[in-house]
Amino acid sequence: MSSAPPKQHSAPRLPLILAVDDDDDILALYGVMLKPRYALRLAGDGERGLDAALRAPHPDLILLDVDMPGFNGYQLCAKLKANPATHRIPVVFVTARSSPKDEAHGLSLGAVDYIAKPLNNPIVLQRVATHLALSNQTRQLEHLVQERTRELYNSRLQLLQRLSRALEYRKGTPTNRVVRMGEYVKHLAQAAGARPEVCEVYAQASTLFDIGMLAVSETVLRATDKLTKAQWAEMRSHPDIGADIIGEHNDPLLATARAMALTHHERWDGQGYPKGLASDNIPVPGRIMAVVDAFEAMTSAQLHRPARPVQEAAREIGAQSGKQFDPAVVAAFDKALPKLIEAKETFKD
């Protein structure tokens, strides 16, 4: 019986250094000095240095001369720092220009160090090792911050969803309504031309749009007969209560959630509540939420009636364009309807 071959472990990648200098002797010296410890990429002028920096894999550090044909080292450094693909690569100037003014100018362009020629091998090696270590530590710290931010983001989203789930329990049996409506909001915002990050905020904020219903009595929430005048007044209070529960914040997510909670029952013609806002005075999140809320209400079973067919609900929303709903949002709804139908099926109760 033959044994399995041993696993092959690839050697760790050596840090890649890009050296840019128009002096062939200096480039040769870099080869002798650096190659035992680092992978090396060489370029003889600024233009080729830029190409070498942009080529994958990007270098981990750049050693850069100043006086070169074409654009000089200062110009190359400025180009590198202006490019999102290369702006984080540490740049070390290695040049015969040794005046304090020249050094200050190089550092002002974003370089991390400035070494004067003639080259001193131990100094160059020490500076290279130091800046590679600092760069690596920075990347690790940024990774930890990103992980922590992602954890906080997920925790906040879970909290919002749990609050919405509490409201579902008060209304009766929990459903997929919160997730479904978040998908509706995201697709409708996309069709309306919102940027992806805005669509994501809208979808998350929508989980709290009806949070004011927590203050409405179960008698009203579960009523199957026509509401009395007092019950209707209690029901109409939930946008103000929802906005009060969420509070006023600079945070985009909570600010959007508050706008949705407060204005999703306003009407384009000014006949809505609680403020009687009209047309462009209604925040965009509220206009989008109004259409989504109506679509969800019509296409889901209620205590007093069964679900209505999707196309019937779509026709009713279209009929209310310019009356209950923003015409632009209704146009986006028509465009997004296939995705809304798909989301409705995916997250059905």
C-alpha positions as CSV (number, residue, x, y, z in Angstrom):
1,M,0.0,0.0,0.0
2,S,1.6,3.3,-1.1
3,S,1.6,6.3,1.1
4,A,0.3,9.6,0.0
5,P,2.9,12.1,-1.2
6,P,3.8,14.8,1.3
7,K,2.0,18.1,1.0
8,Q,4.0,20.8,-0.7
9,H,4.2,24.0,1.2
10,S,4.9,27.1,-0.9
11,A,7.6,29.4,0.4
12,P,6.3,32.8,1.7
13,R,6.4,35.6,-0.8
14,L,9.4,37.9,-0.5
15,P,8.5,41.6,-0.1
16,L,8.7,43.2,-3.6
17,I,10.9,46.4,-3.9
18,L,10.7,48.7,-6.9
19,A,13.8,50.7,-7.5
20,V,13.6,53.6,-9.9
21,D,16.9,55.3,-11.0
22,D,18.4,56.4,-14.3
23,D,21.9,55.3,-13.1
24,D,22.6,51.7,-14.1
25,D,25.4,51.4,-11.5
26,I,22.9,52.4,-8.8
27,L,20.4,49.8,-10.1
28,A,23.1,47.1,-10.1
29,L,24.0,48.1,-6.5
30,Y,20.4,47.7,-5.5
31,G,20.5,44.2,-6.9
32,V,23.5,43.2,-4.9
33,M,22.2,44.9,-1.7
34,L,18.5,43.8,-1.8
35,K,18.1,40.6,-3.7
36,P,19.2,38.2,-1.0
37,R,16.3,39.4,1.2
38,Y,13.7,40.9,-1.2
39,A,12.2,40.4,-4.7
40,L,13.4,43.3,-6.8
41,R,11.8,45.2,-9.8
42,L,13.9,47.8,-11.6
43,A,13.1,50.8,-13.8
44,G,15.4,53.3,-15.4
45,D,13.1,56.4,-15.6
46,G,9.9,57.9,-14.3
47,E,7.6,56.6,-17.0
48,R,8.9,53.0,-16.7
49,G,8.8,53.4,-12.9
50,L,5.1,54.3,-13.1
51,D,4.3,51.3,-15.3
52,A,6.3,49.0,-13.0
53,A,4.4,50.4,-9.9
54,L,1.0,49.8,-11.6
55,R,1.9,46.2,-12.7
56,A,0.6,43.4,-10.6
57,P,1.6,42.5,-8.0
58,H,2.1,46.1,-6.8
59,P,5.4,46.6,-5.0
60,D,5.5,46.7,-1.2
61,L,7.9,49.6,-1.2
62,I,9.5,52.0,-3.8
63,L,13.0,53.4,-3.8
64,L,12.9,56.5,-6.0
65,D,15.5,58.8,-7.4
66,V,14.6,62.5,-8.1
67,D,16.6,63.6,-11.1
68,M,15.6,61.4,-14.1
69,P,14.8,62.0,-17.8
70,G,11.1,62.5,-18.5
71,F,9.1,63.3,-15.4
72,N,11.3,63.3,-12.3
73,G,10.9,61.5,-9.0
74,Y,8.8,64.2,-7.4
75,Q,6.4,64.1,-10.3
76,L,6.3,60.3,-10.2
77,C,5.6,60.3,-6.4
78,A,2.7,62.7,-6.9
79,K,1.2,60.4,-9.6
80,L,1.6,57.4,-7.3
81,K,-0.1,59.2,-4.4
82,A,-3.0,60.4,-6.6
83,N,-3.7,56.9,-7.8
84,P,-6.0,54.7,-5.5
85,A,-4.1,51.6,-6.7
86,T,-0.7,52.8,-5.5
87,H,-1.3,55.7,-3.0
88,R,-0.6,53.4,0.0
89,I,2.8,52.1,-1.2
90,P,5.6,53.6,0.9
91,V,7.9,55.7,-1.2
92,V,11.5,56.4,-0.1
93,F,13.5,59.0,-2.0
94,V,17.1,58.1,-2.6
95,T,18.8,61.0,-4.2
96,A,21.8,63.3,-4.4
97,R,19.6,66.2,-3.6
98,S,20.3,66.5,0.1
99,S,19.2,70.0,1.1
100,P,16.5,70.4,3.8
101,K,14.3,72.1,1.3
102,D,14.5,69.2,-1.1
103,E,13.8,66.7,1.7
104,A,10.8,68.7,3.0
105,H,9.4,68.8,-0.5
106,G,9.7,65.1,-1.0
107,L,8.1,64.3,2.3
108,S,5.3,66.8,1.6
109,L,4.4,64.7,-1.5
110,G,3.7,61.7,0.7
111,A,7.1,60.0,0.8
112,V,7.9,58.2,4.1
113,D,11.7,58.8,4.1
114,Y,14.5,60.6,2.3
115,I,18.0,59.1,2.0
116,A,20.9,61.0,0.6
117,K,23.4,59.5,-1.9
118,P,26.0,58.1,-2.0
119,L,24.4,54.9,-0.8
120,N,25.3,53.5,2.6
121,N,24.2,49.8,2.4
122,P,23.4,49.3,6.2
123,I,21.4,52.5,6.3
124,V,19.4,51.6,3.1
125,L,18.7,48.1,4.4
126,Q,17.6,49.4,7.8
127,R,15.3,52.0,6.4
128,V,13.8,49.5,4.0
129,A,13.2,46.9,6.8
130,T,11.7,49.6,9.0
131,H,9.2,51.0,6.5
132,L,8.2,47.5,5.3
133,A,7.5,46.6,9.0
134,L,5.5,49.8,9.6
135,S,3.5,49.3,6.4
136,N,2.7,45.7,7.4
137,Q,1.7,46.8,10.9
138,T,-0.6,49.4,9.4
139,R,-2.3,46.9,7.1
140,Q,-2.8,44.5,10.0
141,L,-4.3,47.3,12.1
142,E,-6.6,48.4,9.3
143,H,-7.7,44.8,8.9
144,L,-8.5,44.5,12.6
145,V,-10.4,47.8,12.4
146,Q,-12.4,46.6,9.3
147,E,-13.2,43.3,11.1
148,R,-14.4,45.2,14.2
149,T,-16.4,47.6,12.1
150,R,-18.0,44.7,10.3
151,E,-18.9,43.0,13.6
152,L,-20.4,46.2,14.9
153,Y,-22.4,46.7,11.7
154,N,-23.7,43.1,11.9
155,S,-24.6,43.6,15.6
156,R,-26.5,46.8,14.9
157,L,-28.4,45.2,12.0
158,Q,-29.3,42.2,14.2
159,L,-30.6,44.6,16.8
160,L,-32.7,46.4,14.3
161,Q,-34.1,43.1,13.0
162,R,-34.9,41.9,16.6
163,L,-36.8,45.1,17.3
164,S,-38.8,44.5,14.2
165,R,-39.4,40.9,15.2
166,A,-40.8,42.1,18.5
167,L,-43.3,44.2,16.6
168,E,-44.2,41.1,14.5
169,Y,-45.0,39.2,17.7
170,R,-47.3,42.0,18.8
171,K,-49.2,41.8,15.5
172,G,-49.5,38.0,15.6
173,T,-47.4,35.3,14.0
174,P,-43.9,36.4,13.0
175,T,-43.4,36.4,9.2
176,N,-40.7,37.3,6.7
177,R,-42.2,40.7,6.2
178,V,-39.2,42.7,7.5
179,V,-36.7,40.9,5.2
180,R,-39.1,41.0,2.2
181,M,-39.7,44.7,2.6
182,G,-36.0,45.4,2.9
183,E,-35.5,43.7,-0.4
184,Y,-38.4,45.7,-2.0
185,V,-36.8,49.0,-0.7
186,K,-33.4,48.1,-2.1
187,H,-34.7,47.2,-5.5
188,L,-36.9,50.2,-5.7
189,A,-34.1,52.5,-4.7
190,Q,-31.8,50.9,-7.3
191,A,-34.4,51.4,-10.0
192,A,-34.8,55.1,-8.9
193,G,-31.1,55.6,-9.5
194,A,-29.7,55.6,-5.9
195,R,-26.1,54.6,-5.4
196,P,-25.5,51.0,-4.1
197,E,-24.4,52.2,-0.7
198,V,-27.5,54.4,-0.4
199,C,-29.7,51.4,-1.4
200,E,-28.1,49.3,1.4
201,V,-28.8,52.0,4.0
202,Y,-32.4,52.3,2.8
203,A,-32.9,48.5,3.0
204,Q,-31.5,48.4,6.6
205,A,-33.4,51.5,7.8
206,S,-36.7,50.0,6.5
207,T,-36.6,47.5,9.3
208,L,-37.7,50.3,11.7
209,F,-40.2,52.1,9.5
210,D,-43.3,50.8,11.5
211,I,-41.7,50.7,14.9
212,G,-44.2,53.2,16.2
213,M,-46.8,50.4,16.1
214,L,-45.3,49.2,19.3
215,A,-47.3,51.9,21.0
216,V,-50.6,51.0,19.3
217,S,-52.9,48.7,21.4
218,E,-53.4,45.1,20.3
219,T,-57.1,45.8,20.1
220,V,-56.4,48.2,17.3
221,L,-53.7,46.1,15.7
222,R,-55.8,43.1,15.4
223,A,-59.1,44.8,14.7
224,T,-61.1,43.1,11.8
225,D,-64.0,45.7,11.8
226,K,-63.8,49.3,10.7
227,L,-61.8,51.4,13.3
228,T,-63.7,53.9,15.4
229,K,-62.7,57.5,15.4
230,A,-60.6,57.1,18.6
231,Q,-59.0,53.9,17.3
232,W,-58.2,55.6,14.0
233,A,-56.6,58.5,15.9
234,E,-54.5,56.0,17.8
235,M,-53.4,54.3,14.6
236,R,-52.5,57.6,13.0
237,S,-50.2,58.4,15.9
238,H,-47.6,55.7,15.1
239,P,-45.4,57.7,12.7
240,D,-44.8,60.4,15.3
241,I,-44.2,57.8,18.0
242,G,-41.9,55.8,15.7
243,A,-39.8,58.9,14.9
244,D,-39.6,59.6,18.7
245,I,-38.5,56.1,19.5
246,I,-35.7,56.3,16.9
247,G,-34.7,59.8,17.9
248,E,-32.6,62.4,16.0
249,H,-29.2,61.3,14.9
250,N,-26.4,62.2,12.5
251,D,-25.8,58.6,11.7
252,P,-27.1,58.0,8.1
253,L,-28.8,54.7,9.0
254,L,-30.8,56.0,11.9
255,A,-31.6,59.4,10.2
256,T,-33.0,57.5,7.3
257,A,-35.0,55.2,9.6
258,R,-36.5,58.2,11.3
259,A,-37.5,59.8,8.0
260,M,-39.1,56.5,6.9
261,A,-41.0,56.1,10.2
262,L,-42.2,59.7,10.2
263,T,-43.2,60.2,6.6
264,H,-44.3,56.8,5.1
265,H,-48.0,57.8,5.4
266,E,-47.5,61.2,3.8
267,R,-49.1,61.6,0.4
268,W,-47.7,63.3,-2.8
269,D,-50.9,65.4,-2.9
270,G,-50.5,66.6,0.7
271,Q,-53.5,64.6,2.1
272,G,-51.5,62.2,4.2
273,Y,-50.4,62.3,7.8
274,P,-49.0,63.1,10.3
275,K,-47.7,66.5,8.9
276,G,-49.6,66.8,5.7
277,L,-46.4,67.2,3.7
278,A,-46.7,67.3,-0.1
279,S,-44.5,66.5,-3.1
280,D,-40.8,67.3,-2.7
281,N,-41.3,68.3,0.9
282,I,-41.6,64.5,1.7
283,P,-38.1,63.0,2.1
284,V,-37.1,60.5,-0.6
285,P,-36.9,57.6,1.9
286,G,-40.5,58.3,2.9
287,R,-41.7,58.4,-0.7
288,I,-40.0,55.0,-1.4
289,M,-41.3,53.5,1.8
290,A,-44.9,54.6,1.1
291,V,-44.9,52.6,-2.2
292,V,-43.3,49.6,-0.6
293,D,-45.7,49.7,2.4
294,A,-48.7,49.8,0.1
295,F,-47.4,47.0,-2.1
296,E,-46.7,44.8,0.9
297,A,-50.1,45.5,2.5
298,M,-52.0,44.7,-0.7
299,T,-50.1,41.6,-1.6
300,S,-50.1,40.0,1.9
301,A,-53.0,38.5,3.7
302,Q,-54.5,40.8,6.3
303,L,-56.9,40.0,9.2
304,H,-59.8,41.4,7.3
305,R,-59.0,40.2,3.8
306,P,-56.9,37.8,1.7
307,A,-53.8,38.9,-0.3
308,R,-54.5,40.7,-3.6
309,P,-52.8,39.6,-6.8
310,V,-49.5,41.3,-7.6
311,Q,-50.6,42.8,-10.9
312,E,-53.8,44.2,-9.3
313,A,-51.7,45.8,-6.6
314,A,-49.3,47.2,-9.3
315,R,-52.2,48.7,-11.2
316,E,-53.5,50.4,-8.0
317,I,-50.1,51.9,-7.3
318,G,-49.9,53.1,-10.9
319,A,-53.4,54.7,-10.5
320,Q,-52.2,56.6,-7.4
321,S,-49.2,58.2,-9.2
322,G,-49.3,61.9,-8.6
323,K,-51.9,61.5,-5.9
324,Q,-50.8,59.2,-3.1
325,F,-47.3,58.5,-4.6
326,D,-44.4,60.3,-6.2
327,P,-44.7,59.8,-10.0
328,A,-40.9,59.2,-10.2
329,V,-41.0,56.5,-7.6
330,V,-44.0,54.9,-9.3
331,A,-42.0,54.8,-12.5
332,A,-39.1,53.2,-10.7
333,F,-41.6,50.7,-9.1
334,D,-42.8,49.6,-12.6
335,K,-39.2,49.1,-13.6
336,A,-38.3,47.1,-10.4
337,L,-41.5,45.0,-10.3
338,P,-39.9,41.8,-11.7
339,K,-37.3,42.0,-8.9
340,L,-40.0,42.7,-6.3
341,I,-41.9,39.6,-7.5
342,E,-38.8,37.5,-7.3
343,A,-38.1,38.8,-3.7
344,K,-41.7,38.1,-2.7
345,E,-41.3,34.5,-3.8
346,T,-37.9,34.1,-2.2
347,F,-39.0,35.5,1.2
348,K,-42.6,34.3,1.2
349,D,-44.2,33.5,4.6
